[in-house]
Amino acid sequence: MLDIQTVGLAPAFVPYLDGWDLQRRVHAEVVAGTRPDTLLLLEHEAVYTAGKRTEPQERPQDGTPVVDVDRGGKITWHGPGQLVGYPIVRLTEPMDVVAHVRRLERLLIEVLRPLGVDGYQVEGRSGVWVRRPLSEDKVAAIGVRVQQGVTMHGFAINCDNTLAGFRGIIPCGITDAGVTTVSEVVGREVAPADIADAVAMAFAAEYATEVAA
């Protein structure tokens, strides 16, 4: 069973540190066995978050605050118009973090396909990618951490957010690819609220199947 909570979508954006505190509380309860696996869905106020592999030169130089977090990966941006999901789930033994990331990618690809987004996985790179006229762009980013067998952090789908926040950084440390949004790919406005239910249903079905098995 997967407990799904929509914590805040526009206009009720969640400050990043508040969301991180909530993650940690839920994580502790899942570890303790007092709470089932949980998916949190929300939109953050604009913020940069830097994973453990972020280099000093990869940080924004415009004075924008950066929150250092304990997930893998490098620096990225979160903000309004981006659907962020935190699957806080217990991994089965033997734990395979890469398999967890690939599973998230496949779920997001399936959610976005009916919208007209032809997403795919890229060997050696996390996230969901799309082919654009002049580049290969990321439409959904993934960064996770596993502690005591339970995951934290998760994914961010660029829906109708501005891409300005990505221009002052090298998103996820990747220099030879770009960033896009679902709205840009399909040519119409698609907000986080428009896909939140589909994401919730996809994750609920995926994890219900796992329990049943």
JONOR-V918838 format. One record per pair of residues at least 12 apart in sequence whose C-alpha atoms are under 8 Angstrom apart, sorted by the first residue. I is the first residue (numbers start at 1). GAP is how many residues later the second one is. D is the distance in Angstrom with one decimal. If there is no record, write none. Layout:
I:GAP:D
I:GAP:D
This chain:
1:35:6.7
1:36:6.9
1:203:7.4
1:206:6.4
1:207:5.5
1:210:6.7
2:34:6.4
2:35:5.1
2:36:5.4
2:37:7.0
2:201:7.8
2:202:5.8
2:205:6.4
2:206:7.1
3:33:6.4
3:34:6.1
3:35:4.5
3:36:6.2
4:34:5.6
4:35:4.7
4:36:6.0
4:37:7.7
4:196:6.8
4:200:7.8
5:33:7.5
5:34:6.2
5:35:5.0
5:36:6.2
6:34:5.9
6:35:4.7
6:36:6.0
7:33:6.5
7:34:6.0
7:35:5.3
8:33:7.2
8:34:4.7
8:35:6.0
9:33:5.4
9:34:5.2
9:183:7.2
9:184:6.6
10:33:6.9
10:70:7.2
10:71:7.8
10:183:7.7
12:31:7.9
13:29:7.4
13:30:5.3
13:31:5.1
13:32:5.4
13:67:7.0
14:28:7.0
14:29:6.1
14:30:4.6
14:31:5.8
15:29:5.6
15:30:5.2
16:28:5.8
16:29:6.6
16:31:7.1
19:25:8.0
23:63:7.6
23:65:7.7
23:129:7.0
23:130:7.7
26:12:7.6
26:62:7.5
27:61:6.2
27:123:7.0
27:124:7.7
27:125:7.1
30:58:7.6
30:59:7.4
30:60:7.5
30:120:7.4
31:59:7.7
31:117:6.8
31:118:7.6
31:119:6.5
37:50:7.6
37:51:5.8
37:52:4.6
37:53:6.7
38:49:6.0
38:50:5.2
38:51:6.3
39:46:6.7
39:47:5.5
39:48:4.3
39:49:6.0
39:50:8.0
39:161:8.0
40:45:5.5
40:46:5.0
40:47:6.5
40:48:7.9
41:42:7.0
41:43:5.8
41:44:4.6
41:45:6.6
41:155:7.4
42:41:6.0
42:42:5.4
42:43:6.6
43:36:6.5
43:37:5.8
43:38:7.0
43:39:6.0
43:40:5.5
43:41:5.9
43:149:7.7
44:34:6.2
44:35:4.9
44:36:6.0
44:38:7.7
44:40:7.6
45:33:7.2
45:34:4.9
45:35:6.0
46:31:7.3
46:32:5.5
46:33:3.9
46:34:6.5
47:17:8.0
47:18:7.0
47:19:6.8
47:20:7.5
47:30:5.8
47:31:5.4
47:32:6.3
48:16:7.7
48:17:6.8
48:18:4.9
48:19:6.2
48:27:6.9
48:28:5.7
48:29:4.5
48:30:6.3
49:17:5.6
49:18:4.7
49:19:5.8
49:20:6.4
49:26:5.6
49:27:5.6
49:28:6.3
49:29:7.6
50:16:6.7
50:17:6.1
50:18:4.8
50:19:5.9
50:23:7.8
50:24:5.5
50:25:4.1
50:26:6.5
51:17:6.4
51:18:5.4
51:19:6.1
51:20:5.3
51:21:5.3
51:22:5.0
51:23:4.4
51:24:5.8
52:16:7.6
52:17:7.0
52:18:6.2
52:19:6.5
52:20:5.7
52:21:6.4
52:22:6.5
53:19:6.9
53:20:5.7
53:21:5.2
54:19:7.2
54:20:4.4
54:21:5.9
54:119:7.7
55:19:7.8
58:17:7.2
58:111:6.1
58:112:6.2
58:115:7.3
59:16:7.1
59:110:6.2
60:108:5.4
60:109:5.5
61:107:7.2
62:106:7.7
70:75:7.0
71:72:6.1
71:73:5.2
71:74:4.8
71:81:7.7
71:82:6.7
72:71:5.7
72:72:5.8
72:73:6.2
73:70:6.1
73:99:6.3
74:97:7.6
74:98:4.7
74:99:5.9
75:94:7.5
75:95:7.4
75:96:6.0
75:97:5.2
75:98:6.9
76:90:7.3
76:93:7.6
76:94:7.9
76:95:5.2
76:96:5.8
77:88:6.2
77:89:6.4
77:94:7.7
78:78:7.7
79:82:7.1
80:81:5.9
81:77:6.8
81:78:5.6
81:79:4.8
81:80:3.9
81:81:7.4
81:110:6.1
81:111:6.1
82:74:6.4
82:75:5.6
82:76:4.7
82:77:5.3
82:78:6.8
82:79:5.7
82:109:7.8
82:110:6.1
83:73:5.6
83:74:5.1
83:75:6.6
83:76:6.8
83:109:5.0
83:113:7.5
84:70:7.6
84:71:5.8
84:72:4.3
84:73:6.4
85:68:7.6
85:69:5.8
85:70:5.3
85:71:6.3
86:66:6.4
86:67:5.0
86:68:4.6
86:69:6.6
87:64:6.9
87:65:6.6
87:66:7.0
87:67:6.0
88:62:6.4
88:63:5.0
88:64:5.3
88:65:7.6
89:61:5.3
89:62:5.4
89:63:7.8
90:59:5.7
90:60:4.3
90:61:6.5
91:58:5.8
91:59:6.0
91:60:7.3
92:57:8.0
95:54:7.4
97:49:7.5
101:25:7.2
101:41:7.1
101:42:7.9
101:43:7.6
102:24:7.7
104:38:8.0
104:51:7.8
105:16:7.0
105:21:7.7
105:22:6.0
105:23:6.0
105:37:7.9
106:15:7.9
107:95:6.8
107:96:7.3
108:20:7.4
108:32:8.0
108:91:7.4
109:19:6.7
111:87:6.4
111:88:6.2
111:91:7.0
115:71:7.3
116:69:8.0
116:70:6.0
117:13:7.5
117:65:7.0
117:68:6.6
117:69:6.6
118:12:6.3
126:15:6.9
126:16:6.1
126:17:7.8
127:12:7.6
127:13:5.4
127:14:4.5
127:15:5.2
127:28:8.0
128:12:5.0
128:13:6.6
135:42:6.4
135:43:6.7
136:41:5.5
136:42:6.3
137:40:5.6
137:41:4.4
137:42:4.8
137:43:5.9
138:39:7.5
138:40:6.3
138:41:4.8
138:42:6.0
139:18:6.2
139:19:5.6
139:40:6.2
139:41:5.2
139:42:5.4
139:43:6.6
140:15:6.8
140:16:5.4
140:17:4.3
140:18:5.9
141:14:5.5
141:15:5.2
141:16:6.6
142:12:5.6
142:13:4.3
142:14:6.5
143:12:6.4
157:24:7.7
157:25:7.9
158:22:7.0
158:23:4.6
158:24:6.2
159:22:5.2
159:23:4.8
159:24:5.9
159:31:5.7
159:32:5.4
159:33:5.9
160:21:6.1
160:22:6.7
160:23:5.5
160:24:7.7
160:29:6.3
160:30:5.9
160:31:5.4
160:32:7.5
161:20:7.1
163:16:7.5
163:17:7.3
166:13:7.8
